[in-house]
Amino acid sequence: QVHLVESGGGLVQAGGSLRLSCAASTSIFSINTMGWYRQTPGKQRELVAIFTSSSGTRYADSVKGRFTISRDNAKNTVYLQMNSLKPEDTAVYYCNALVVTPLMKAYWGQGTQVTVSS
């Protein structure tokens, strides 16, 4: 079982920055992929940024050059640095982890609200 807790959301003005944190209850070495998704009311949850199984990174086109995903293995924590924020970035941001051994299973955090004002 993997328990994920997000933090760092809040209200910022356009052009500002936030850093989101996702703390995992187990070593992230045991997690195959880990990343961030976001969702607004009435819309499907969309991928924002992920670490792939090979430790590479992938970003949504809408956040490339502005967001950076990173990790601290000692703290079992993944971060999302969000710069040059736009009102369109307003959403609930969710941490996601995929474990493939011994059984494949996906885990989600409770979400953290990010609001970007004009």
N, C-alpha and C positions, 0 to 999 in steps of 0.2 A: 504494500500500500504506500502511496506517495501523497503527502499532504502539501499543498501549495498555498502560500499566503502572499498576496500582492500588497504593495504599499507605495506611497509616493505621489499618488494622484492629487489633484487640486484644481484651483482656478488660476489661470495665467492670462496675460494679455497677448495678443498676436505678436509674434516675434520673440516671445520669451522661451524659456526652457524648463523642462522637468526631467527628473530621473526616476523611473519606476524600478522597484525591486521585487523579486520573486524568490522567497525563501522556501527551499524544499526540505522535507522532513528526513530525507535520505541523501546519500552521496549522489551528486549528479553524474558521477562516473557510471552509475547503474542505469541511467536514463539514455535511451537511444537518440531521441531528439527532444529539443526544448525550445520554446519560443513564445511569442506574444501575438495575440489576436485582439480585435476590437469589434464592438457592436453598438449600433445606434437603434433606437426604437423603430420597429417595422422593417428592419433590414437584417440580412444574414450576417453572421459572424465572419469576418474576413482576416486573412493572414496579414500580419504587419512585418514581423521579422522572426527568423528561426535560426538555430544552430542545426545543421544537418548531422546525419549519423557519422560523417567523416570530419566533423568539427568545422566545416565551412559555414558560411552565412548566406542567407537569402533574404531579400527585402522586397516589399511591395513597391511597385513603381512610384506610387504616390508619396513615399517617404524616403526614397533613395537620396543620399546626400544630406539628409536632415537628421535621421535617426541612426543610432548605433547600438547593436546588441553586444553585450559582453558578459563575462562570467567570472566568479571567484570560487574556485573549487573548494578552497579551505572553508569557506562560509556556506557552501551549498546554495549559492545564490546566483541568479541571473538578473542582469540589469538591462534596462532600455533607456538610453540617453536620448531625449527628444529635444532637438534644437529647432529654431525658426518655426515655432508652432503656428499653425493656421487654424481659423475657426472650423474648417473642415475636419480637423483632427479630433474634434470633440466626440467622445465616445466612452463607453466602459471598456477598459482594457483588461484582458484576461491572460493569465499565464497558463501555458499548456505543456504537459510532459507526456511522452510516449515511451512506455516500457515494453520491450519485446521478449524478455526472458524472465521467468520461465514461461509466462503467457503474455501475449500482447494485450495491452490495456492502456487507455488514454486517461489522463487526469487533468482536472481544471481547477484553478483557483476561484475565489469568490468574486473577483473583479474589483477594479478601482476606477473611480470616475475621474476623467480628465475633461475639463471644460476650458475652452480657449475663447476669450472675448474679443470682439472687434475693436 
